[in-house]
Each structure stands twice: as C-alpha cells, then as structure tokens.
Amino acid sequence: MSESPIEVQDLDKLIEALEQALVNKDWEQLTTLNGQVRSTIEPVMAQLETGKLDAETVRERLATLQTFCDAASAGALEARKEAEEALKGVNRNRSAASAYKNVSTNRPK
C-alpha cells in the first residue's frame, strides 16, 4: 500500500489532534486547531479536483473531521454553560457576603 500524500497526512494529523484535544477538553487547543481546518482542507480539495486523490478517501476523512468539529462545538457550548452557571454562583455568594457585611457593620452598638 502506498503512503498517503502529504495533504492527507496533514488532514489525518489535524483529525488526531482534534480528537485528543476533545478527549482532554482542552478548549484553547480546540480553538487553535479549529483555525487550522480551512488551511488544511484547501490543499486536499485542490488535490481532489486535479484527480490526484480518491474522492472516497477524502469523503471519509472530511466526515470524520466534521464529527470531531461538531463534538468540539457541542463541548464548547457545554463548557460555556458551565462557566456561566459558576459565575452566577460566584455572584450570588458575593451578594450574600456583601449583605452579611452590611448587616454586621451596621449593627447598633
């Protein structure tokens, strides 16, 4: 079996990196990798258009990439929701602490 063209190897590396970042819930890394999707796919599509790559090979990889991108997007939305809930909890605690401070410092002596 012949070695995959460099464009396909780059796409495979991106897919693997996305998978690992998703497993690690590394949202910063996922953001970085997401920025690389277009520049990684464009050479693959150019090779496909010239007939240098098999359409099925490209389709399979793009489907896998789409799966990881969808999962990353869903994970990022969930992380954002969790962060919002945590922030609401911090704000509630701050309000409670402030109210306690006001009550304790305004007591008649």
C-alpha positions as CSV (number, residue, x, y, z in Angstrom):
1,M,0.0,0.0,0.0
2,S,1.4,3.4,-0.9
3,E,1.9,6.2,1.5
4,S,-0.8,8.9,1.7
5,P,0.0,12.2,0.1
6,I,1.3,14.9,2.5
7,E,-2.0,16.8,2.2
8,V,-3.9,13.7,3.5
9,Q,-1.3,13.1,6.2
10,D,-1.7,16.7,7.4
11,L,-5.5,16.2,7.5
12,D,-5.0,13.0,9.5
13,K,-2.8,14.8,11.9
14,L,-5.4,17.5,12.4
15,I,-8.1,14.9,13.0
16,E,-5.9,13.2,15.6
17,A,-5.1,16.4,17.3
18,L,-8.8,17.4,17.4
19,E,-9.7,14.1,18.9
20,Q,-7.0,14.3,21.6
21,A,-8.0,17.9,22.5
22,L,-11.6,16.9,22.7
23,V,-10.8,14.0,25.0
24,N,-8.7,16.3,27.2
25,K,-11.4,19.0,27.0
26,D,-8.7,21.4,26.0
27,W,-10.8,24.3,24.7
28,E,-7.9,26.5,24.0
29,Q,-6.2,23.8,21.8
30,L,-9.5,23.2,20.1
31,T,-9.8,26.8,19.2
32,T,-6.3,26.8,17.8
33,L,-7.0,23.6,15.8
34,N,-10.3,25.0,14.5
35,G,-8.3,27.8,13.0
36,Q,-6.3,25.3,11.0
37,V,-9.2,23.4,9.5
38,R,-9.6,25.6,6.4
39,S,-5.9,25.8,5.6
40,T,-5.6,22.0,6.0
41,I,-8.6,21.2,3.9
42,E,-7.8,23.6,1.0
43,P,-4.8,21.6,-0.3
44,V,-6.7,18.3,0.0
45,M,-9.6,19.7,-2.1
46,A,-7.1,21.1,-4.7
47,Q,-5.6,17.6,-5.0
48,L,-9.1,16.1,-5.2
49,E,-10.0,18.5,-8.0
50,T,-7.0,17.6,-10.1
51,G,-7.7,13.9,-9.6
52,K,-4.7,13.2,-7.5
53,L,-6.7,12.0,-4.6
54,D,-9.5,9.4,-4.4
55,A,-12.9,11.0,-3.7
56,E,-13.9,8.3,-1.2
57,T,-10.7,8.8,0.8
58,V,-11.3,12.5,1.1
59,R,-15.0,12.0,1.9
60,E,-14.2,9.6,4.7
61,R,-11.7,12.0,6.3
62,L,-14.0,15.0,5.9
63,A,-16.8,13.1,7.5
64,T,-14.5,12.2,10.4
65,L,-13.3,15.8,10.7
66,Q,-17.0,17.0,10.7
67,T,-17.8,14.6,13.5
68,F,-15.0,16.0,15.7
69,C,-15.8,19.6,14.8
70,D,-19.4,19.0,15.8
71,A,-18.4,17.4,19.0
72,A,-16.0,20.2,19.8
73,S,-18.7,22.8,19.2
74,A,-21.1,21.0,21.4
75,G,-18.5,20.6,24.1
76,A,-17.5,24.2,23.9
77,L,-21.2,25.2,24.3
78,E,-21.5,23.0,27.4
79,A,-18.3,24.4,28.9
80,R,-19.6,27.9,28.3
81,K,-22.9,27.0,30.0
82,E,-21.0,25.5,33.0
83,A,-18.8,28.7,33.2
84,E,-22.0,30.9,33.2
85,E,-23.5,28.8,36.0
86,A,-20.3,29.0,38.0
87,L,-20.2,32.8,37.5
88,K,-23.8,33.1,38.7
89,G,-22.9,31.1,41.8
90,V,-19.9,33.5,42.5
91,N,-22.2,36.5,42.0
92,R,-24.7,35.0,44.4
93,N,-22.0,34.4,47.0
94,R,-20.6,37.9,46.5
95,S,-24.1,39.3,47.1
96,A,-24.6,37.2,50.2
97,A,-21.2,38.2,51.6
98,S,-22.0,41.9,50.9
99,A,-25.4,41.7,52.6
100,Y,-23.8,39.9,55.6
101,K,-21.1,42.6,55.8
102,N,-23.7,45.4,55.6
103,V,-25.7,43.8,58.4
104,S,-22.8,43.1,60.6
105,T,-21.2,46.5,60.2
106,N,-24.5,48.5,60.6
107,R,-25.5,46.8,63.9
108,P,-26.2,49.2,66.7
109,K,-23.6,49.1,69.5
